[in-house]
């Protein structure tokens, strides 16, 4: 398998936090280049080393970065999108600029090549009992009469191949009733909310912190012949933007949120606000080590845990208000 090197530029102070957040995306190997470490080494080098290469001397002026390696396939594309979404959210909260520029750069492959190369790995596949997911550039022989969901994720998370999305789709298929109204929080490519309408939901509202994701979700809905007012997208941070929070207000039958553990916990009161009594909350993007922590936080907010779907280190959870 081929890999792409991704450099994430930050500060010494943010290294531990970023490594933790990267682990929640499913990335467990890091290469850290910290200029403060090099400065400390150089300040105390005398008496320990006979010779230090000039190239090493220059590392004290390097920009601190964390390097990760992503597979050149659809899962790697999803991971890259998750990294950028995470960095964007962290940058928005970094009002004192303690964490540096928080940018991810591909150093071993051009961006436009990455955007196209991973597509060779994205083939039609079946999810659950009723759905089949396909990209627009692939044909699909629908020999078992499945509901076809056509998706082009572009630069947004959500091909459906990542375990977090599949787990969520499986729970959604079993939980959805005809005529339901759904809210998808952190919509990415829009795959969950579009699937909901194709499976019988009356309407869906899709929200993401990234404007590009909201635009892509709307485009993907149109590919599936779903348009406004049945399908509505918004972008922004509902935990900080009161006007946006009010705009999407309502009582939804189902809420889906495929994000990460910390964000799910932080949004527990939002889930309570928007979900009607007896409604279903489906959360995903949770590494299994933090499953119980997320469940406990949501139960503490007023939910009852109903079902857990776990696969290869990831968990999705269905709860009821």
Order of alpha helices (4+ residues) and beta strands (2+ residues): beta-alpha-beta-alpha-alpha-beta-alpha-beta-alpha-beta-beta-beta-alpha-beta-alpha-beta-alpha-beta-alpha-beta-alpha-alpha-beta-alpha-beta-beta
